Amino acid sequence: MPRRQVVPAGTGTARLARVGAAGVAAVVVGVAGCDAGLDAQTAQEVPDTPGVDGSVGQVDLDDVYLDSGSDVAAGTEVPLRAALTNEGESPDTLTSVTTPAAQSVQLLDENGDPATGGIPLPADGQVDATTGPQRMRLEGVTSTIGTTETVPVTFVFATAGEVRLDVPVGTAG
């Protein structure tokens, strides 16, 4: 008669069954943590600026918005905010900005004076005008722009070309 072998608890199949059950429990707990979906706190994140983003050629435009906490009245001026990033190996220049929502858009240097040659963008560099000194300004707004509206704005760069964005009204948060 063959002799039966006794396998102590904690070894062999009994141990594998316990390890397997523990592994399944860990996976169930891990997957249950992913069930937050769009209700997760990270999905509730609010951007620090209310702007839109775009790009043309090697230039990225980030957080583009009209800086006003209320409606922009006809006949007034309003700062146009943006971060302009040149990802290229050569410098570029923002030569003009236009919109049917204003009589003109004034480009400004870092001191707030008219930038007659445009706003230079260094190679692999950035001009961040989302806060701080004003670098662009809509002048002679043609009609009231409400806080829930957007206005078409076209940016023209010497090398990268032009891009049109629908720019909202907002304030930096």
Contacts in CASP RR format, 6 or more apart in sequence:
PFRMAT RR
TARGET T0000
AUTHOR 0000-0000-0000
METHOD contacts of the structure
MODEL  1
MPRRQVVPAGTGTARLARVGAAGVAAVVVGVAGCDAGLDAQTAQEVPDTP
GVDGSVGQVDLDDVYLDSGSDVAAGTEVPLRAALTNEGESPDTLTSVTTP
AAQSVQLLDENGDPATGGIPLPADGQVDATTGPQRMRLEGVTSTIGTTET
VPVTFVFATAGEVRLDVPVGTAG
7 13 0 8 1.000
7 14 0 8 1.000
9 15 0 8 1.000
10 18 0 8 1.000
36 43 0 8 1.000
37 43 0 8 1.000
47 63 0 8 1.000
48 172 0 8 1.000
48 173 0 8 1.000
49 63 0 8 1.000
49 65 0 8 1.000
49 81 0 8 1.000
49 130 0 8 1.000
49 172 0 8 1.000
49 173 0 8 1.000
50 65 0 8 1.000
50 168 0 8 1.000
50 169 0 8 1.000
50 170 0 8 1.000
50 171 0 8 1.000
50 173 0 8 1.000
51 63 0 8 1.000
51 64 0 8 1.000
51 65 0 8 1.000
51 81 0 8 1.000
51 167 0 8 1.000
51 168 0 8 1.000
51 170 0 8 1.000
52 63 0 8 1.000
52 64 0 8 1.000
52 65 0 8 1.000
52 150 0 8 1.000
52 165 0 8 1.000
52 166 0 8 1.000
52 167 0 8 1.000
52 168 0 8 1.000
53 60 0 8 1.000
53 61 0 8 1.000
53 62 0 8 1.000
53 63 0 8 1.000
53 64 0 8 1.000
54 60 0 8 1.000
54 61 0 8 1.000
54 62 0 8 1.000
54 64 0 8 1.000
54 163 0 8 1.000
54 165 0 8 1.000
55 61 0 8 1.000
55 163 0 8 1.000
56 155 0 8 1.000
56 157 0 8 1.000
56 160 0 8 1.000
56 161 0 8 1.000
56 162 0 8 1.000
56 163 0 8 1.000
57 160 0 8 1.000
57 161 0 8 1.000
58 86 0 8 1.000
58 87 0 8 1.000
58 88 0 8 1.000
58 92 0 8 1.000
58 159 0 8 1.000
58 160 0 8 1.000
59 84 0 8 1.000
59 85 0 8 1.000
59 86 0 8 1.000
59 87 0 8 1.000
59 92 0 8 1.000
59 121 0 8 1.000
59 157 0 8 1.000
59 160 0 8 1.000
60 84 0 8 1.000
60 85 0 8 1.000
60 87 0 8 1.000
61 82 0 8 1.000
61 83 0 8 1.000
61 84 0 8 1.000
61 85 0 8 1.000
61 155 0 8 1.000
61 163 0 8 1.000
61 165 0 8 1.000
62 82 0 8 1.000
62 83 0 8 1.000
62 85 0 8 1.000
62 130 0 8 1.000
63 81 0 8 1.000
63 82 0 8 1.000
63 83 0 8 1.000
63 130 0 8 1.000
64 80 0 8 1.000
64 81 0 8 1.000
64 82 0 8 1.000
64 153 0 8 1.000
64 165 0 8 1.000
64 167 0 8 1.000
65 80 0 8 1.000
65 81 0 8 1.000
65 82 0 8 1.000
65 167 0 8 1.000
65 168 0 8 1.000
65 169 0 8 1.000
65 170 0 8 1.000
66 72 0 8 1.000
66 78 0 8 1.000
66 79 0 8 1.000
66 80 0 8 1.000
66 81 0 8 1.000
66 138 0 8 1.000
66 145 0 8 1.000
66 151 0 8 1.000
66 167 0 8 1.000
66 168 0 8 1.000
66 169 0 8 1.000
66 170 0 8 1.000
67 78 0 8 1.000
67 79 0 8 1.000
67 80 0 8 1.000
67 81 0 8 1.000
67 170 0 8 1.000
67 171 0 8 1.000
67 172 0 8 1.000
68 78 0 8 1.000
68 79 0 8 1.000
68 147 0 8 1.000
68 169 0 8 1.000
68 170 0 8 1.000
68 171 0 8 1.000
69 147 0 8 1.000
69 169 0 8 1.000
69 170 0 8 1.000
69 171 0 8 1.000
70 147 0 8 1.000
71 144 0 8 1.000
71 145 0 8 1.000
71 146 0 8 1.000
71 147 0 8 1.000
71 169 0 8 1.000
72 78 0 8 1.000
72 138 0 8 1.000
72 141 0 8 1.000
72 144 0 8 1.000
72 145 0 8 1.000
72 146 0 8 1.000
72 169 0 8 1.000
73 141 0 8 1.000
73 144 0 8 1.000
74 140 0 8 1.000
74 141 0 8 1.000
74 142 0 8 1.000
74 143 0 8 1.000
74 144 0 8 1.000
75 140 0 8 1.000
75 141 0 8 1.000
75 142 0 8 1.000
76 140 0 8 1.000
76 141 0 8 1.000
77 102 0 8 1.000
77 137 0 8 1.000
77 138 0 8 1.000
77 139 0 8 1.000
77 140 0 8 1.000
77 141 0 8 1.000
78 137 0 8 1.000
78 138 0 8 1.000
78 141 0 8 1.000
78 145 0 8 1.000
78 169 0 8 1.000
79 134 0 8 1.000
79 136 0 8 1.000
79 137 0 8 1.000
79 138 0 8 1.000
80 97 0 8 1.000
80 105 0 8 1.000
80 136 0 8 1.000
80 137 0 8 1.000
80 138 0 8 1.000
80 153 0 8 1.000
80 167 0 8 1.000
81 129 0 8 1.000
81 130 0 8 1.000
81 131 0 8 1.000
81 134 0 8 1.000
81 136 0 8 1.000
81 172 0 8 1.000
82 129 0 8 1.000
82 130 0 8 1.000
82 135 0 8 1.000
82 136 0 8 1.000
83 126 0 8 1.000
83 127 0 8 1.000
83 128 0 8 1.000
83 129 0 8 1.000
83 130 0 8 1.000
84 94 0 8 1.000
84 119 0 8 1.000
84 121 0 8 1.000
84 126 0 8 1.000
84 127 0 8 1.000
84 128 0 8 1.000
84 129 0 8 1.000
85 121 0 8 1.000
85 125 0 8 1.000
85 126 0 8 1.000
86 92 0 8 1.000
86 121 0 8 1.000
86 122 0 8 1.000
86 123 0 8 1.000
86 124 0 8 1.000
86 125 0 8 1.000
86 126 0 8 1.000
86 160 0 8 1.000
87 124 0 8 1.000
88 123 0 8 1.000
88 124 0 8 1.000
89 123 0 8 1.000
89 124 0 8 1.000
90 123 0 8 1.000
90 159 0 8 1.000
91 120 0 8 1.000
91 121 0 8 1.000
91 122 0 8 1.000
91 123 0 8 1.000
92 120 0 8 1.000
92 121 0 8 1.000
92 157 0 8 1.000
92 158 0 8 1.000
92 159 0 8 1.000
92 160 0 8 1.000
93 117 0 8 1.000
93 118 0 8 1.000
93 119 0 8 1.000
93 120 0 8 1.000
93 121 0 8 1.000
93 157 0 8 1.000
93 158 0 8 1.000
93 159 0 8 1.000
94 107 0 8 1.000
94 118 0 8 1.000
94 119 0 8 1.000
94 121 0 8 1.000
94 127 0 8 1.000
94 155 0 8 1.000
94 156 0 8 1.000
94 157 0 8 1.000
95 117 0 8 1.000
95 118 0 8 1.000
95 156 0 8 1.000
95 157 0 8 1.000
95 158 0 8 1.000
96 105 0 8 1.000
96 107 0 8 1.000
96 118 0 8 1.000
96 155 0 8 1.000
96 156 0 8 1.000
97 105 0 8 1.000
97 107 0 8 1.000
97 136 0 8 1.000
97 153 0 8 1.000
97 154 0 8 1.000
97 155 0 8 1.000
97 156 0 8 1.000
98 105 0 8 1.000
98 153 0 8 1.000
98 154 0 8 1.000
98 156 0 8 1.000
99 105 0 8 1.000
99 138 0 8 1.000
99 151 0 8 1.000
99 152 0 8 1.000
99 153 0 8 1.000
99 154 0 8 1.000
99 167 0 8 1.000
100 142 0 8 1.000
100 151 0 8 1.000
100 152 0 8 1.000
101 138 0 8 1.000
101 141 0 8 1.000
101 142 0 8 1.000
101 143 0 8 1.000
101 145 0 8 1.000
101 151 0 8 1.000
101 152 0 8 1.000
101 153 0 8 1.000
102 138 0 8 1.000
102 139 0 8 1.000
102 140 0 8 1.000
102 141 0 8 1.000
102 142 0 8 1.000
103 139 0 8 1.000
103 140 0 8 1.000
103 142 0 8 1.000
104 138 0 8 1.000
104 139 0 8 1.000
104 140 0 8 1.000
105 136 0 8 1.000
105 137 0 8 1.000
105 138 0 8 1.000
105 139 0 8 1.000
105 153 0 8 1.000
106 114 0 8 1.000
106 136 0 8 1.000
106 137 0 8 1.000
106 139 0 8 1.000
107 114 0 8 1.000
107 115 0 8 1.000
107 117 0 8 1.000
107 118 0 8 1.000
107 119 0 8 1.000
107 135 0 8 1.000
107 136 0 8 1.000
108 114 0 8 1.000
108 115 0 8 1.000
108 119 0 8 1.000
108 133 0 8 1.000
108 134 0 8 1.000
108 135 0 8 1.000
108 136 0 8 1.000
108 137 0 8 1.000
109 115 0 8 1.000
109 119 0 8 1.000
109 135 0 8 1.000
110 133 0 8 1.000
110 135 0 8 1.000
111 133 0 8 1.000
112 133 0 8 1.000
112 134 0 8 1.000
112 135 0 8 1.000
115 135 0 8 1.000
119 127 0 8 1.000
119 135 0 8 1.000
119 136 0 8 1.000
120 127 0 8 1.000
121 127 0 8 1.000
121 157 0 8 1.000
127 135 0 8 1.000
129 135 0 8 1.000
129 136 0 8 1.000
130 172 0 8 1.000
131 172 0 8 1.000
145 151 0 8 1.000
145 169 0 8 1.000
146 169 0 8 1.000
147 169 0 8 1.000
147 170 0 8 1.000
148 169 0 8 1.000
149 168 0 8 1.000
149 169 0 8 1.000
150 166 0 8 1.000
150 167 0 8 1.000
150 168 0 8 1.000
150 169 0 8 1.000
151 166 0 8 1.000
151 167 0 8 1.000
152 164 0 8 1.000
152 165 0 8 1.000
152 166 0 8 1.000
152 167 0 8 1.000
153 164 0 8 1.000
153 165 0 8 1.000
153 166 0 8 1.000
153 167 0 8 1.000
154 162 0 8 1.000
154 163 0 8 1.000
154 164 0 8 1.000
155 162 0 8 1.000
155 163 0 8 1.000
155 164 0 8 1.000
155 165 0 8 1.000
156 162 0 8 1.000
END
